Amino acid sequence: MVVATRYKLFYDSAQSVYLVKNLEVPVCPKCGTALSGYDHRRRTVIGMDGEPRAYLLRRLRCPACGQLHLELPDFFLPQKHYSKEVITEAQAGNDGQCPADDSTIRRWKK
């Protein structure tokens, strides 16, 4: 997994998906070689408004070690269906506006 901190978001109305364009050249966290594009993966994330949004994320391949990496923007958390903002607000105790179920919020706080 590669986390993108400098990126632009573009909306593709034909596919109803947001495209994440990294402004930096990603490098392999394993060996440090510049990564090249491999394919894309669709991922849905729920934001503070409770609406799910689909994102098209790049999968990258390292030409040196052959490792595949997923490029995530910094507002995503790996293996979570909610945005980073939703989870951190709930963990801080500001769960009045949180779109998640109570059981999910309790699990995040543990």
N, CA, C and O atoms as a MOPAC input file, in Angstrom:
PM7 MOZYME 1SCF
protein

 N      0.84300 1    -1.17500 1     0.00000 1
 C      0.00000 1     0.00000 1     0.00000 1
 C      0.88800 1     1.23800 1     0.00000 1
 O      1.87600 1     1.31400 1     0.72900 1
 N      0.51800 1     2.19200 1    -0.82500 1
 C      1.20800 1     3.46700 1    -0.93000 1
 C      0.19600 1     4.55600 1    -0.61000 1
 O     -0.88600 1     4.58200 1    -1.19800 1
 N      0.52800 1     5.46100 1     0.31600 1
 C     -0.37400 1     6.53900 1     0.69600 1
 C      0.00200 1     7.80000 1    -0.07100 1
 O      1.14400 1     8.25500 1    -0.01400 1
 N     -0.96700 1     8.35900 1    -0.78900 1
 C     -0.75900 1     9.58900 1    -1.54600 1
 C     -1.17300 1    10.77300 1    -0.68300 1
 O     -2.30100 1    10.82800 1    -0.19400 1
 N     -0.25400 1    11.72300 1    -0.49500 1
 C     -0.56200 1    12.91200 1     0.30200 1
 C     -0.81200 1    14.13600 1    -0.57000 1
 O     -1.49900 1    15.06500 1    -0.14500 1
 N     -0.27000 1    14.15000 1    -1.76500 1
 C     -0.49700 1    15.24500 1    -2.71200 1
 C     -1.20600 1    14.66400 1    -3.93000 1
 O     -0.61600 1    13.90600 1    -4.70000 1
 N     -2.47300 1    15.02600 1    -4.09700 1
 C     -3.28100 1    14.44900 1    -5.16700 1
 C     -4.38700 1    15.41600 1    -5.54500 1
 O     -4.66400 1    16.37300 1    -4.82300 1
 N     -5.01400 1    15.16000 1    -6.67400 1
 C     -6.20700 1    15.88500 1    -7.10900 1
 C     -7.30600 1    14.86400 1    -7.34500 1
 O     -7.04200 1    13.74600 1    -7.78700 1
 N     -8.54100 1    15.25400 1    -7.05000 1
 C     -9.69900 1    14.40600 1    -7.29700 1
 C    -10.46100 1    14.93700 1    -8.50400 1
 O    -10.70000 1    16.13900 1    -8.62400 1
 N    -10.83600 1    14.03800 1    -9.38400 1
 C    -11.63000 1    14.37000 1   -10.55900 1
 C    -12.85600 1    13.47100 1   -10.56000 1
 O    -12.76900 1    12.29100 1   -10.22100 1
 N    -14.00300 1    14.03400 1   -10.94500 1
 C    -15.21900 1    13.23700 1   -10.99900 1
 C    -15.50200 1    12.84100 1   -12.43900 1
 O    -15.55100 1    13.69300 1   -13.32600 1
 N    -15.68700 1    11.54800 1   -12.66800 1
 C    -16.03200 1    11.01100 1   -13.97800 1
 C    -17.52500 1    10.67900 1   -13.95600 1
 O    -17.93500 1     9.66200 1   -13.39500 1
 N    -18.32500 1    11.53700 1   -14.56500 1
 C    -19.77500 1    11.34700 1   -14.51700 1
 C    -20.23200 1    10.14900 1   -15.34800 1
 O    -21.29500 1     9.58900 1   -15.07900 1
 N    -19.46400 1     9.75300 1   -16.33500 1
 C    -19.83800 1     8.59700 1   -17.15200 1
 C    -19.81600 1     7.31200 1   -16.33200 1
 O    -20.67400 1     6.44700 1   -16.50800 1
 N    -18.83100 1     7.18200 1   -15.42900 1
 C    -18.71400 1     5.98700 1   -14.59600 1
 C    -19.23500 1     6.21200 1   -13.18000 1
 O    -19.28400 1     5.26900 1   -12.39000 1
 N    -19.62800 1     7.44500 1   -12.84200 1
 C    -20.06400 1     7.82500 1   -11.49000 1
 C    -19.00300 1     7.46200 1   -10.45700 1
 O    -19.28600 1     6.80800 1    -9.45300 1
 N    -17.78100 1     7.90100 1   -10.72600 1
 C    -16.66800 1     7.53300 1    -9.86600 1
 C    -15.69400 1     8.71200 1    -9.78300 1
 O    -15.55600 1     9.48400 1   -10.73100 1
 N    -15.02400 1     8.83800 1    -8.63700 1
 C    -13.97200 1     9.83600 1    -8.46700 1
 C    -12.63400 1     9.20900 1    -8.84000 1
 O    -12.34700 1     8.07100 1    -8.47000 1
 N    -11.82900 1     9.95200 1    -9.56800 1
 C    -10.49500 1     9.50700 1    -9.94400 1
 C     -9.48200 1    10.23600 1    -9.07100 1
 O     -9.58200 1    11.44800 1    -8.88200 1
 N     -8.51600 1     9.50800 1    -8.54400 1
 C     -7.47500 1    10.07300 1    -7.69800 1
 C     -6.20900 1    10.17800 1    -8.53400 1
 O     -5.67700 1     9.16800 1    -8.99500 1
 N     -5.72500 1    11.40300 1    -8.72800 1
 C     -4.50800 1    11.64000 1    -9.51900 1
 C     -3.39900 1    12.07700 1    -8.56200 1
 O     -3.44200 1    13.17700 1    -8.01100 1
 N     -2.41600 1    11.21300 1    -8.37200 1
 C     -1.28200 1    11.50800 1    -7.50200 1
 C     -0.36800 1    12.51200 1    -8.19300 1
 O     -0.05200 1    12.35600 1    -9.37200 1
 N      0.06000 1    13.54600 1    -7.46200 1
 C      0.93300 1    14.57100 1    -8.02800 1
 C      2.40800 1    14.23900 1    -7.84600 1
 O      3.27000 1    14.96100 1    -8.34600 1
 N      2.70400 1    13.16800 1    -7.14400 1
 C      4.07800 1    12.73900 1    -6.91400 1
 C      4.29800 1    11.37200 1    -7.55900 1
 O      3.34100 1    10.65000 1    -7.83800 1
 N      5.54400 1    11.02700 1    -7.79100 1
 C      5.88000 1     9.70900 1    -8.32500 1
 C      5.95000 1     8.74000 1    -7.14100 1
 O      6.80100 1     8.90600 1    -6.26700 1
 N      5.07700 1     7.73800 1    -7.09600 1
 C      5.11800 1     6.80000 1    -5.96800 1
 C      6.31100 1     5.85800 1    -6.05700 1
 O      6.70700 1     5.44300 1    -7.14600 1
 N      6.88000 1     5.52400 1    -4.89900 1
 C      8.01500 1     4.59900 1    -4.84500 1
 C      7.62100 1     3.37700 1    -4.02700 1
 O      6.75700 1     3.44400 1    -3.15300 1
 N      8.25900 1     2.28400 1    -4.32200 1
 C      7.99600 1     1.01600 1    -3.64200 1
 C      8.45300 1     1.12300 1    -2.18600 1
 O      9.60700 1     1.47100 1    -1.93500 1
 N      7.58100 1     0.83300 1    -1.22700 1
 C      8.00300 1     0.88700 1     0.17000 1
 C      8.96600 1    -0.24100 1     0.53800 1
 O      9.62600 1    -0.18600 1     1.57600 1
 N      9.04400 1    -1.25300 1    -0.31100 1
 C      9.90500 1    -2.39200 1    -0.03300 1
 C     11.34500 1    -2.16400 1    -0.51200 1
 O     12.30400 1    -2.45900 1     0.20100 1
 N     11.47600 1    -1.62400 1    -1.75500 1
 C     12.82400 1    -1.48800 1    -2.31000 1
 C     13.18300 1    -0.06500 1    -2.74800 1
 O     14.34700 1     0.19600 1    -3.05400 1
 N     12.22200 1     0.85700 1    -2.78600 1
 C     12.51200 1     2.24600 1    -3.11900 1
 C     12.52100 1     2.57800 1    -4.60300 1
 O     12.88100 1     3.69700 1    -4.96900 1
 N     12.14400 1     1.66100 1    -5.46000 1
 C     12.09600 1     1.88700 1    -6.90700 1
 C     10.79100 1     2.59100 1    -7.28100 1
 O      9.76100 1     2.36400 1    -6.64700 1
 N     10.83200 1     3.44000 1    -8.30100 1
 C      9.62700 1     4.11000 1    -8.78400 1
 C      8.63900 1     3.07400 1    -9.31500 1
 O      9.01600 1     2.15900 1   -10.04700 1
 N      7.36600 1     3.23100 1    -8.93600 1
 C      6.32700 1     2.28300 1    -9.33000 1
 C      5.69500 1     2.69100 1   -10.64700 1
 O      5.66500 1     3.87000 1   -10.99800 1
 N      5.19400 1     1.70800 1   -11.36700 1
 C      4.48700 1     1.97300 1   -12.62200 1
 C      3.05400 1     1.46600 1   -12.49800 1
 O      2.76800 1     0.56400 1   -11.71000 1
 N      2.15200 1     2.06200 1   -13.29100 1
 C      0.74500 1     1.68800 1   -13.24000 1
 C      0.50900 1     0.26200 1   -13.69200 1
 O      1.17100 1    -0.22400 1   -14.60900 1
 N     -0.43400 1    -0.40600 1   -13.05000 1
 C     -0.76200 1    -1.79000 1   -13.38400 1
 C     -2.22300 1    -1.87500 1   -13.83800 1
 O     -2.50100 1    -2.28700 1   -14.96400 1
 N     -3.15400 1    -1.48700 1   -12.96300 1
 C     -4.56700 1    -1.42900 1   -13.30200 1
 C     -5.27500 1    -0.56500 1   -12.26100 1
 O     -4.62300 1     0.14800 1   -11.49800 1
 N     -6.60500 1    -0.62500 1   -12.22900 1
 C     -7.38900 1     0.16800 1   -11.28400 1
 C     -8.32200 1    -0.73900 1   -10.49000 1
 O     -8.67700 1    -1.83500 1   -10.92400 1
 N     -8.70400 1    -0.25500 1    -9.33100 1
 C     -9.62800 1    -0.97800 1    -8.46500 1
 C    -10.67000 1     0.01000 1    -7.97000 1
 O    -10.32900 1     1.12300 1    -7.56700 1
 N    -11.91800 1    -0.37900 1    -7.99500 1
 C    -13.01000 1     0.47200 1    -7.52200 1
 C    -13.21800 1     0.23100 1    -6.02400 1
 O    -13.24700 1    -0.91100 1    -5.56500 1
 N    -13.36100 1     1.32600 1    -5.27300 1
 C    -13.59100 1     1.21100 1    -3.83300 1
 C    -14.59600 1     2.26500 1    -3.40100 1
 O    -14.50700 1     3.41800 1    -3.82200 1
 N    -15.55500 1     1.87700 1    -2.56200 1
 C    -16.58500 1     2.77900 1    -2.06300 1
 C    -16.29000 1     3.12900 1    -0.61400 1
 O    -15.99400 1     2.25500 1     0.20200 1
 N    -16.37400 1     4.43900 1    -0.29800 1
 C    -16.09900 1     4.92700 1     1.04700 1
 C    -17.22900 1     5.85800 1     1.45200 1
 O    -17.70300 1     6.65900 1     0.64700 1
 N    -17.66500 1     5.74800 1     2.71800 1
 C    -18.74600 1     6.57500 1     3.25000 1
 C    -18.13500 1     7.77000 1     3.97300 1
 O    -17.26200 1     7.61200 1     4.82700 1
 N    -18.60400 1     8.97200 1     3.62100 1
 C    -18.09200 1    10.20600 1     4.20600 1
 C    -18.93400 1    10.68000 1     5.37700 1
 O    -19.83200 1     9.97200 1     5.83400 1
 N    -18.63800 1    11.89700 1     5.86700 1
 C    -19.34000 1    12.46300 1     7.02700 1
 C    -20.82700 1    12.67400 1     6.76500 1
 O    -21.62800 1    12.65000 1     7.70000 1
 N    -21.20300 1    12.88000 1     5.51400 1
 C    -22.61200 1    13.09500 1     5.19600 1
 C    -23.39700 1    11.78700 1     5.09700 1
 O    -24.61100 1    11.80900 1     4.89000 1
 N    -22.71600 1    10.64900 1     5.24500 1
 C    -23.37100 1     9.35500 1     5.19400 1
 C    -23.56200 1     8.80800 1     3.79600 1
 O    -24.09200 1     7.71000 1     3.62600 1
 N    -23.13600 1     9.56300 1     2.78700 1
 C    -23.28600 1     9.13600 1     1.40500 1
 C    -22.06900 1     8.33200 1     0.94500 1
 O    -20.93500 1     8.77100 1     1.13700 1
 N    -22.28700 1     7.17400 1     0.34900 1
 C    -21.15800 1     6.42300 1    -0.20900 1
 C    -20.69400 1     7.04100 1    -1.52100 1
 O    -21.50000 1     7.44900 1    -2.35600 1
 N    -19.37800 1     7.09900 1    -1.68000 1
 C    -18.78100 1     7.61600 1    -2.91000 1
 C    -17.81200 1     6.56800 1    -3.44800 1
 O    -17.05800 1     5.95300 1    -2.69400 1
 N    -17.84600 1     6.37700 1    -4.75300 1
 C    -16.97200 1     5.39600 1    -5.39500 1
 C    -15.70700 1     6.09500 1    -5.88400 1
 O    -15.76700 1     7.18300 1    -6.45800 1
 N    -14.58000 1     5.46400 1    -5.65200 1
 C    -13.28000 1     5.97100 1    -6.07600 1
 C    -12.60400 1     4.90400 1    -6.93000 1
 O    -12.74400 1     3.70600 1    -6.67900 1
 N    -11.88000 1     5.35300 1    -7.92600 1
 C    -11.09400 1     4.45800 1    -8.76100 1
 C     -9.63700 1     4.62000 1    -8.33100 1
 O     -9.02200 1     5.65900 1    -8.57200 1
 N     -9.09300 1     3.58800 1    -7.69300 1
 C     -7.74400 1     3.63800 1    -7.14000 1
 C     -6.78400 1     2.87500 1    -8.03600 1
 O     -7.12600 1     1.82700 1    -8.58400 1
 N     -5.58600 1     3.40800 1    -8.17700 1
 C     -4.57700 1     2.75400 1    -9.00900 1
 C     -3.89400 1     1.63900 1    -8.23400 1
 O     -3.59300 1     1.76400 1    -7.04700 1
 N     -3.66100 1     0.54400 1    -8.94800 1
 C     -2.76800 1    -0.48500 1    -8.43100 1
 C     -1.46100 1    -0.31600 1    -9.18200 1
 O     -1.45200 1    -0.12200 1   -10.39800 1
 N     -0.36000 1    -0.39100 1    -8.45200 1
 C      0.95600 1    -0.12500 1    -9.01000 1
 C      1.83500 1    -1.35200 1    -8.86400 1
 O      1.71900 1    -2.10100 1    -7.89400 1
 N      2.70700 1    -1.55000 1    -9.82500 1
 C      3.64600 1    -2.68100 1    -9.78900 1
 C      5.06500 1    -2.13100 1    -9.73700 1
 O      5.41200 1    -1.16800 1   -10.42100 1
 N      5.87400 1    -2.77800 1    -8.89800 1
 C      7.29000 1    -2.43100 1    -8.80700 1
 C      8.04000 1    -3.22000 1    -9.87600 1
 O      7.96400 1    -4.44900 1    -9.89500 1
 N      8.77100 1    -2.53000 1   -10.77700 1
 C      9.50400 1    -3.25600 1   -11.81500 1
 C     10.70100 1    -4.03000 1   -11.26000 1
 O     11.17600 1    -4.97400 1   -11.89300 1
 N     11.19000 1    -3.63600 1   -10.08400 1
 C     12.36700 1    -4.31200 1    -9.51900 1
 C     11.99900 1    -5.58800 1    -8.76600 1
 O     12.56600 1    -6.65000 1    -9.02200 1
 N     11.04400 1    -5.48000 1    -7.83400 1
 C     10.72800 1    -6.65300 1    -7.00400 1
 C      9.40900 1    -7.33100 1    -7.38500 1
 O      9.09000 1    -8.39500 1    -6.85500 1
 N      8.63200 1    -6.72000 1    -8.30700 1
 C      7.39700 1    -7.33900 1    -8.78000 1
 C      6.22100 1    -7.22600 1    -7.83300 1
 O      5.16500 1    -7.80100 1    -8.09600 1
 N      6.37600 1    -6.51100 1    -6.75200 1
 C      5.32800 1    -6.35000 1    -5.73600 1
 C      4.20400 1    -5.46000 1    -6.26400 1
 O      4.47200 1    -4.48100 1    -6.96000 1
 N      2.93700 1    -5.79000 1    -5.94100 1
 C      1.78300 1    -4.95600 1    -6.27800 1
 C      1.41000 1    -4.11000 1    -5.07200 1
 O      1.40900 1    -4.60000 1    -3.94200 1
 N      1.09300 1    -2.83600 1    -5.30800 1
 C      0.71600 1    -1.91700 1    -4.24100 1
 C     -0.53900 1    -1.16800 1    -4.65800 1
 O     -0.71800 1    -0.84900 1    -5.83300 1
 N     -1.40900 1    -0.88700 1    -3.69000 1
 C     -2.59100 1    -0.06700 1    -3.92000 1
 C     -2.27800 1     1.35100 1    -3.47500 1
 O     -1.74400 1     1.56200 1    -2.38600 1
 N     -2.60700 1     2.31800 1    -4.31400 1
 C     -2.35700 1     3.72600 1    -4.00000 1
 C     -3.61100 1     4.31200 1    -3.35100 1
 O     -4.64400 1     4.45400 1    -4.00500 1
 N     -3.51700 1     4.65000 1    -2.06500 1
 C     -4.64000 1     5.20500 1    -1.32300 1
 C     -4.41700 1     6.68500 1    -1.05300 1
 O     -3.30800 1     7.07700 1    -0.68900 1
 N     -5.45200 1     7.52600 1    -1.22300 1
 C     -5.31900 1     8.90100 1    -0.76500 1
 C     -5.30800 1     8.93400 1     0.76300 1
 O     -5.77200 1     7.99100 1     1.40300 1
 N     -4.78900 1    10.00200 1     1.34900 1
 C     -4.60900 1    10.03500 1     2.79600 1
 C     -5.90200 1    10.14900 1     3.59400 1
 O     -5.85500 1    10.08600 1     4.82200 1
 N     -7.04900 1    10.31300 1     2.95100 1
 C     -8.31000 1    10.33400 1     3.69400 1
 C     -8.96400 1     8.95200 1     3.75800 1
 O    -10.07300 1     8.81200 1     4.27300 1
 N     -8.28400 1     7.94100 1     3.24000 1
 C     -8.72300 1     6.54800 1     3.35000 1
 C     -7.94200 1     5.87100 1     4.46500 1
 O     -6.80900 1     6.24800 1     4.76200 1
 N     -8.55400 1     4.87700 1     5.07300 1
 C     -7.85300 1     3.97000 1     5.96900 1
 C     -7.93800 1     2.57800 1     5.35200 1
 O     -8.98300 1     2.19900 1     4.82400 1
 N     -6.84900 1     1.81400 1     5.41500 1
 C     -6.87000 1     0.47900 1     4.81100 1
 C     -7.96100 1    -0.39700 1     5.44000 1
 O     -8.11400 1    -0.43300 1     6.66000 1
 N     -8.70000 1    -1.08800 1     4.60400 1
 C     -9.70400 1    -2.06900 1     5.00300 1
 C    -10.85500 1    -1.47000 1     5.81300 1
 O    -11.46500 1    -2.17000 1     6.62100 1
 N    -11.15900 1    -0.19200 1     5.61100 1
 C    -12.28900 1     0.46400 1     6.28900 1
 C    -13.25800 1     0.98700 1     5.24100 1
 O    -12.84900 1     1.41700 1     4.16300 1
 N    -14.56300 1     0.94500 1     5.57100 1
 C    -15.59500 1     1.41700 1     4.66000 1
 C    -15.94700 1     2.87700 1     4.88500 1
 O    -16.65800 1     3.47300 1     4.07500 1
 N    -15.45800 1     3.46400 1     5.98000 1
 C    -15.71500 1     4.86200 1     6.29600 1
 C    -14.43300 1     5.65600 1     6.11100 1
 O    -13.33500 1     5.10800 1     6.21400 1
 N    -14.57400 1     6.95600 1     5.83700 1
 C    -13.39800 1     7.80400 1     5.63000 1
 C    -12.65200 1     7.98900 1     6.95300 1
 O    -13.19700 1     7.75100 1     8.03100 1
 N    -11.41100 1     8.41400 1     6.84500 1
 C    -10.56800 1     8.63600 1     8.01700 1
 C    -11.19200 1     9.69700 1     8.93000 1
 O    -11.12300 1     9.58300 1    10.15400 1
 N    -11.79600 1    10.72300 1     8.33700 1
 C    -12.42400 1    11.79500 1     9.10800 1
 C    -13.55800 1    11.26200 1     9.98200 1
 O    -13.66700 1    11.64400 1    11.14700 1
 N    -14.39200 1    10.39600 1     9.44500 1
 C    -15.51500 1     9.83100 1    10.19600 1
 C    -15.00700 1     9.02900 1    11.39600 1
 O    -15.52500 1     9.16700 1    12.50400 1
 N    -14.00300 1     8.20000 1    11.17200 1
 C    -13.48900 1     7.33200 1    12.23400 1
 C    -12.79600 1     8.14300 1    13.32700 1
 O    -13.01600 1     7.88600 1    14.51000 1
 N    -11.96000 1     9.11900 1    12.95300 1
 C    -11.25400 1     9.91400 1    13.96900 1
 C    -12.21600 1    10.79300 1    14.76600 1
 O    -12.01400 1    10.98700 1    15.96500 1
 N    -13.25200 1    11.32700 1    14.12800 1
 C    -14.25500 1    12.11600 1    14.86000 1
 C    -15.01600 1    11.23400 1    15.85800 1
 O    -15.28800 1    11.66200 1    16.98000 1
 N    -15.35200 1    10.03100 1    15.46000 1
 C    -16.05500 1     9.11900 1    16.36200 1
 C    -15.16600 1     8.70300 1    17.52700 1
 O    -15.63600 1     8.59400 1    18.65900 1
 N    -13.88500 1     8.47100 1    17.25600 1
 C    -12.95200 1     8.08900 1    18.31500 1
 C    -12.71300 1     9.23900 1    19.28900 1
 O    -12.43200 1     9.00600 1    20.46500 1
 N    -12.82300 1    10.47500 1    18.81100 1
 C    -12.63300 1    11.65000 1    19.66400 1
 C    -13.87300 1    11.95500 1    20.49400 1
 O    -13.83700 1    12.83900 1    21.35100 1
 N    -14.96000 1    11.24700 1    20.25700 1
 C    -16.17100 1    11.43700 1    21.03000 1
 C    -17.19400 1    12.31700 1    20.35300 1
 O    -18.24500 1    12.58100 1    20.93600 1
 N    -16.93200 1    12.78000 1    19.15300 1
 C    -17.86000 1    13.61600 1    18.39100 1
 C    -18.70100 1    12.73900 1    17.47500 1
 O    -18.71200 1    12.93000 1    16.25900 1
 N    -19.40800 1    11.77600 1    18.06500 1
 C    -20.14300 1    10.81000 1    17.25600 1
 C    -21.60300 1    11.18200 1    17.06400 1
 O    -22.38500 1    10.34800 1    16.60700 1
 N    -21.99600 1    12.40800 1    17.39800 1
 C    -23.37500 1    12.83600 1    17.19300 1
 C    -23.74100 1    12.93300 1    15.72300 1
 O    -24.89000 1    12.68700 1    15.35600 1
 N    -22.79100 1    13.28500 1    14.88000 1
 C    -23.02100 1    13.42300 1    13.44200 1
 C    -22.54700 1    12.21100 1    12.65300 1
 O    -22.63700 1    12.20100 1    11.42500 1
 N    -22.04700 1    11.19700 1    13.33600 1
 C    -21.44700 1    10.04700 1    12.66000 1
 C    -22.51600 1     9.18700 1    11.98500 1
 O    -23.51700 1     8.83800 1    12.61300 1
 N    -22.31200 1     8.84300 1    10.71400 1
 C    -23.29600 1     8.03600 1     9.99000 1
 C    -23.22800 1     6.54100 1    10.31200 1
 O    -24.07000 1     5.77900 1     9.83700 1
 N    -22.25400 1     6.10800 1    11.10000 1
 C    -22.08000 1     4.68500 1    11.38600 1
 C    -23.02400 1     4.22400 1    12.50100 1
 O    -23.53100 1     5.03300 1    13.27800 1
 N    -23.24500 1     2.91600 1    12.56000 1
 C    -24.04700 1     2.32400 1    13.62400 1
 C    -23.34100 1     2.47300 1    14.96100 1
 O    -22.12500 1     2.65600 1    15.01400 1
 N    -24.11400 1     2.39300 1    16.04200 1
 C    -23.54400 1     2.51200 1    17.38600 1
 C    -22.53800 1     1.41100 1    17.68000 1
 O    -21.52100 1     1.65900 1    18.32700 1
 N    -22.80800 1     0.20100 1    17.21600 1
 C    -21.88000 1    -0.90500 1    17.47100 1
 C    -20.55000 1    -0.68800 1    16.74100 1
 O    -19.49300 1    -1.06300 1    17.24800 1
 N    -20.60700 1    -0.09100 1    15.56800 1
 C    -19.38900 1     0.21000 1    14.81100 1
 C    -18.57700 1     1.28000 1    15.52500 1
 O    -17.35300 1     1.17600 1    15.61400 1
 N    -19.24700 1     2.30700 1    16.03400 1
 C    -18.55900 1     3.38000 1    16.75400 1
 C    -17.90800 1     2.83900 1    18.02100 1
 O    -16.78000 1     3.21400 1    18.34300 1
 N    -18.60200 1     1.96400 1    18.74100 1
 C    -18.00800 1     1.36700 1    19.95700 1
 C    -16.76400 1     0.55600 1    19.61300 1
 O    -15.78300 1     0.58800 1    20.35700 1
 N    -16.78900 1    -0.17100 1    18.49800 1
 C    -15.62800 1    -0.95900 1    18.08000 1
 C    -14.45500 1    -0.05300 1    17.72300 1
 O    -13.31100 1    -0.37300 1    18.04500 1
 N    -14.72100 1     1.07300 1    17.06300 1
 C    -13.65000 1     2.00500 1    16.72800 1
 C    -13.00900 1     2.60000 1    17.97500 1
 O    -11.80900 1     2.87400 1    17.98900 1
 N    -13.80000 1     2.79900 1    19.01300 1
 C    -13.28700 1     3.43000 1    20.24300 1
 C    -12.43500 1     2.48000 1    21.06400 1
 O    -11.66000 1     2.92900 1    21.90900 1
 N    -12.56000 1     1.15700 1    20.83400 1
 C    -11.77900 1     0.18400 1    21.59800 1
 C    -10.32000 1     0.22700 1    21.26700 1
 O     -9.53600 1    -0.53500 1    21.83100 1

